[in-house]
Amino acid sequence: MSEKIIQSLRESKGARWGALAIISITMFAGYFLTDVMSPLKPMLETEFGWSSTNYGIFTSSYGWFNVFFGMLILGGIVLDKLGVRFTGLAASGIMVVGAAIKFWAISNPVLPTETIFGIHKQVFLASMGFAIFAVGVEVAGITVSKIIVKWFKGKEMALAMGMQMAVARLGTMLAIAAPVPLATFFSNSHKQIVNGEIVEKMGPSISAPIAFALILLSIGFIAFFIYMAMDRKLDASIIDSGEVDDEEPFKISDIAKIIVNKGFWLIAVLCVLFYSAVFPFIKYATDLMVNKYGLAQDVAGYIPSLLPLGTLFLTPLFGSIYDKKGKGATMMIIGAGLIIFVHTIFSLPILEYWFVAVILVIILGIALSLVPSAMWPSAPKIIPEKQLGTAFSLIFWIQNWGLMGVPALIGYVLDKTNPEVLAAKEQIANGVKMDIPLYDYTYPMMIFASLGVLAIIVALLLKAEDKKKGYGLQLPNIQK
């Protein structure tokens, strides 16, 4: 009789794609809460008296704990030391806790004069919840990336990462399109700020979309228990099949090896520049549609929602191309070039037609598909697998500097370059009835375009470094 060949669980297509589907639920919910406040910016201003600076502080809080307290780096070290099961479950739980705090803060408005550390009290409390949530969602992101490498190494890794990102972007799309209809549908008598006083009044329920996000995150937390059972089976099957990992375990000293790797730094800098030109833009995109293109608030979110919609199909497509044909560095260069084009057109005081905005958002969606589908699968070619958790956490940590700083910068620039808007809001807060002037978004869009210019320079340097070191970024991922 011939000896039975025992294979690891990852050789089963159904098992590895099933595992991917389960962990994608958590990231879908996480991405939904990340951007759920973006379409609600005008409501926050009219219902609670927030300024663009307040909104900028709130959006920048995403990086408070991850950046200043190094929680993301700590999460990466924990991931490499304790594994994906413990880290993923802990991250999912932290996301639920942060979302609950954010929901409570938005449900309880306070007077504009109430502050904590000089920040509007409601803004501060909502920001604290968002900052805690951000620790969970970022650590969950690096955990999911390492899970995909674990299940898909030598197989359809870029496609798998593309599929996971596509599902996550679906959460972003829902977060842009659904909050205003949800808030309107659940309109009820609730507390809001009127003429400097807290009163009970019928109006849109801003907390309703956040409550929906909290439910989704709880489902994702429960789903991760199912993945943990699959991961245990995978580990057991790897041992049974004889696929013994001959790499030494991760050591703290490995961090030094990561930070002296030039390829790592180029990937990290490209990441922070690219995502800082996209995700902070998403947080202001609905407001841009209202102010530049004259769309009504209840429909303005539909155009930005096209951005993640396109990535649902294109990210897996581009990932599959990278798996089979390679050219990862070239894809990153093209994507960065598209960023420059889109934000440059947005910054010009011309072509102020809604269909132009649709075209630009679609092109931006192509860029958002091209770069990540090549960038994330390229990291395992540069960094050894045992160091991946820490390396991903360091990349995400650097990225969080941009995700924290750029939204705050945009909010500050909006107020400084539109003093008449800020003055009108102060008058309204004092009980004067008047229309709020429109924002001019020229300077914020120029900032986003400048980030694209820097991104394309770094992408060219990465391609040159790949040619020098032979990382294989231009080669296919699937091993024949």
N, C-alpha and C positions, 0 to 999 in steps of 0.2 A: 504494500500500500504506500502511496506517496504521502509524504509528510504534509499535514495541513498548514497552510501559510496563514499566520495571524497578522492582521493589519490593524493599525490604530483607527480610532473612531473618525478621525479627520479624513480618512480615505473615503468615507461615505458622504456623497454629495448631499443627501437628505439631512444628515446629522450636522454638517458644518453650515449649511444654509439655514437650517432650522435654528441653530444656535445664534446665527447672525440676526434672524428675524426677532428673536426674543430680546436680545440686548438693544435692538433698534427701537423698541417700544419706549425704553427709558430715555433715549436721546431725543426721540420725537417729542416727548413731554417736556424735556428740559429746554429744547429750542423754542417750544411754544411759549413757555413762561419768560424766556430771555427777551423776547421781542413783543410781548403782549401789551406793553404800555406804549409802544411806538405810535399806533394810530390814535391813542387817547390823549396825546399832548394838548390839543386844543381844549378838550374837556377838562383836563387838569387845570388849565389856565382860567376857564370860565367858571368852573364849579368850585375850585379850591384856591384860586388866585395865584397859582404857580407862575413864575417867570421862566424864561428860557434858561437863565442861569440855574434856577432851582432844578429844572428838568435835566440840565447838563450835569449837575451834582449827582442827581439820582442815577443817571445812566453810567456815570463814571464810577459809582460805588461798586460796580461789578468787579473792579480790581483791587478794592481796599485790602481785603485780607489776603488775597492771592499774591499781591505785589508786596505790600509793606510788611506783612507777617510771614511771607514765604510759605503759606499753607499749600500752595500748588507744588512747590518743590518737595516739601515734606510728603505730600501725597504720592509723588513719583517714587520717592525712596521707599515708602511703605509698600507701594505696589511691587517693586522689585524684590523687597525682602519678604513680604507676607503673601503675595500672589493676588490674582485677579478676583477670587471669590470674596475674600474679606474686604478688599479695597472697594470693589464695585458695590457691595451691599452697604457699606458705610457711606459711600458717596451718594447713593440713592436716598438713604435716610436723611442726610444733611440737606439735600434738595427739598425734601418735603417740609422740614423744619423751617428753612428759609422762606419758602413760599407761604407758609402759614403766617409768619410774622409780617410779611409784605401785605398779605390779604387783610390782616388786622389793622395795619397802619392806614391803608387806603379806605377802609370802612369807617375810620374815625377821624374826620377832619378836625383841624385845630385852627385857632385864629392866627393871622399872619404875624402877630406880635410875639407869639410863643416860639421860642427858639431853644436849641441845644447846641452848644459850642458855636453859636452864631448862625446856625443853619435852621431854617424853618422846621419846627418839630415834626410835622407829618412827613416832610421830605427826609429828615434824618432817620426816622423810624422805618420808613419804607426802604430807605437806602441800606440800613442795617440788615433787613430781611433779604434784600437783593444781594448784598455782599456775602451773606452766609450761604444763600442758594448758589452763588457763583463758585464758591469753594467746591460744593458738591458736583455741579455740572461740569466744571473743568477737570476735576479728578476722574469723574465718570468718563469724560472724553478720552483721557489718556488710557484709562483702563480698557475701554472699548477698542482703542487702537491696538493695544497689546493683545487683546483677545483675538482680534482679526488676524494678527501676525501668527498667533499660536495655532489657529485653525487653518489658515490659508497659505502658510509659507510654502513657496515652491509651486503654488497653484494659482487660482484666480484672485490674487491678493488686491490688486488695484481695482478690479471689478467689485470685489466685496466691500472695499472701503468706499467706492463710489456709490454702491447701493445703500450702505449705511448713511452716508452723507445725504443721499437723495431723500431717504425717509426723514432724516433730521430737518432737511430744508422744507419738507412738507409741513413740519411743525412751524417753521418760520412763516411759510405762506399762510397757514391758518391764523397765525398770530397777527399778521398784517391785515387780513381780510375780515376776520370774524369779530374782533373786540367791539367795534362800534355797533354793529347789528345786535350783538349780545347785550351790550350795555343799554341799548334802546329797547330791546325786547323785554328786559327785566326792569324797566323803569318803575320806580316806586317812590314812596315817601322816604326820604333819607336826609341825613344832615349834610349841609353844604354851607359855603361862605357867601353871604349876601350883605353888601354894604358894611363889611368889617365885623359881621356878627354871624354866629353859628345858628342856623335856623333849620326847621323841618320843612322840606319842600319837595314836591313831585319833580322828578327828573330822571335822567339816565343813571343807571347803577354802574358806576365805574368799577366797583369791586366784583361784579358778576363774572367778567372774563377771567379775573384772577382766581376766583373760586373754581371755575371750570379747569384752569391750569392745575390747581391743587389736586383735583380729582384725578386728572391724567397722571400726575406725578406719583400719586398713591398706587395707581394701577401698575406703573412702571416699577415701583419698589417691590410690589408683590411678584411681578413677572420675573424679577431677578432671582428669586428663590428657585424658580424652574431652571434657569440657566446654571445655577450652582450645582444642581444635581447632574446636569449634562457635563459640566466641567470635571466633576469627580470621575465620571465614566471615561472621559477622554484621558485623564491622567493614568487611570488604571489600564486602559487599552494601550497606551504608549509603552508602559512597562511590559505588558504581556507580549507586545509585538517586537520588543527588543530595540525600539528606537530610543536608546539611551542618550541623553544630552551630555556630551563630554565637555561642555563649557564649565568653567569654575563658577561658583555662585557669585552673585553681585556683592561687591564690597564698597564701602564708603569711598575708598581711594579711587574707585572707578570714575567718580565725578570729575576728578582732575583730568582723566583721559578724555572725557567728553569735551570739557571746556577748552582744551588745547587743539581740538579738531577743527580746522578751518571750514571744512564742509558743513559741520554742525552749525557754525555761526552764520554761514551764508543762508542755510535753510531757515534758521531762526529769524534772521533779519528780514528775509523775504516774506516770511509768515506775518510778522508784525506790520510790515508796510502794506501788504496786500489786504489783510483783514481789517486794518485800520481805515482803509479806503472804501470798504464795503459795509461792514456791520454798523459802524457809527452812522454811515449814510442811511441805512435802513431805518434807524431810529428817528431820523428827521425827514425821511422821504415823503411820508403822508403829509406832513406840514408843508413841505416843498410843493407838493401838488396843489394844495389849497392856495398858497401864497403866490406862486409863479404862474401856475396854469389855470387858476380860477375855478377849480373843481369844488363841489360841495363836500363837506366833511364826511358825510355818510357814504360817499362813493370814492373819495380820494384814495382810500387804502387799496382799492382794487388794482390800480396800476403797479404800485410797488410789490403787490402779491404775485405779479407775473414773474418777478425775479427768481424766487425759489421754485416756482412752478416749472420753469425751463430746466432747472438743475435736476428735477426728478428723472428726466430722460437723458440729459446730456452728460451728467456726471458718471453714471454707469457706462455710457457709450464711450466717453473719453478714457475711463479706467480700463475698459476692455481693449481699446486701441493700444494703451500703454502696455497692458499684459502681453499682447500679441506682437506688436510692432516696435515698442520702445518709444524713443524721442521725448522722454519726460522733460528734459531741460528746455527743449524747444517749445513744448506746450506751455511751460511757465512763462517764457518770454512773450509769447503771443498773448497770453492772458493779461499780463501786465500792460502790454500795449493797448489792449481794449479798455482797460481802466482809465488810461490817460485820455483816450478819445471821448469816452462817455462823460466824464466829469468836466472836461473842457467845454463840451457843448452845453452841459447844464449850467456852466458859469456865465455863458454869454447872454447878454440881454436881448436875444433874438429867438426866433422859432418858438414862441410861447404858445404852442398848440398842443393839446393833450395827446394827439397821436404821435407827436415827436417824442414826448415823454415815454410813451409805450415802446417805441422803437429803441430808445436809449436803454430802458430797463431790460429789454430782451437781450441786447448786446452785453449789458452788465451781467446778466444771467449766464451768458456763454463764458465770460471771464471767470465767474464764480464756479463754473464747472471745470474749466480747463486747468486752472492753477492747483486747486486742492486735489483733483484726481491724479495729478502727477507729483505734487509736493509730498503728500503724506506717504505714499508707497515708496518714495525715494529715500526717506529717512532710514528704513531698515537696511538699505544698501550702504549707508554711510556709518551707521552705528550698530555694534554687535547686539544681538537680541537680548542678552542678559542686562544690557544697559538701557534698553529701549524705554522702559517706564520712566526712569530718571531723565533720559534725554527728551522724551515727549513733554515731561513736566517742565523742564527748563525752557523748551520752545514755547509752551503755553504760557509760562511765567513772563517771558519776554513779550509775547503777544498781548498779555494783559496790561502791560504798560501802555500800549497803544489803545486798547479797548477802554482803559480808564481815562487816559489823558485826552484823547481826540474828542470824545463826546463833550467833555467839559470845555475844551477849547472852542468847539463849534458853538455851544450855547453862549459862551462869553463873547465870542466874535459877533454872533447874531445881535446880542443886546447892545454891544458897543457900536456896531455899524448901523443900528436901527434905533437910535435914541427916542424917536418919536413914538415907537411902539411901546417901549418901556414906560415912557411918560404917560401914555394913555392908560396902561394897566394900573398905574399908581392912582390915576384919577378915578378909575372904576372902583378900585379898592376903597376909595374914600367916599363912595356913594354917588359919584358923578356918572350919569348915563351918557355914553358916547360909543361910537364905533371904533374898533381897534384897527389901526392901519395895517397894511400888509408888510410882511418881512421881505427884505431884499437878500436873496441867498447867494449873491455873486461871490463874495469873499469865502464863505464856507466851501463852495464848490471848487474854488481855486486851490484851497488847502487840500482837498481830496485829490485833485489832479496832480498836485506836487508830490503826494505820496506815491502815485502811480509812476511818476518819472523816476523816483528813487528805487521803486520796485523793479523796474526793467533793467536798471543798472546792476542791481544785485543779482538778478536772474542771469544776466550775461556773464558776470563773474563766476557764478555757480557752474555754468556750462564750461567755462575755461578750466575751473578747478576739477571738474569731472574728467575732462580730457587729459589733465595732468596726472591725476591720481587713479584713474580707471575705476571709478565707483560703479559704472555701468548704468548711469541714469538714462543713457540713450538706447540701452538694450532692453529687450522684452523681459517681463517678470516671470512668465511661465517657463519652467525648466523642462526641456525635452530629454 
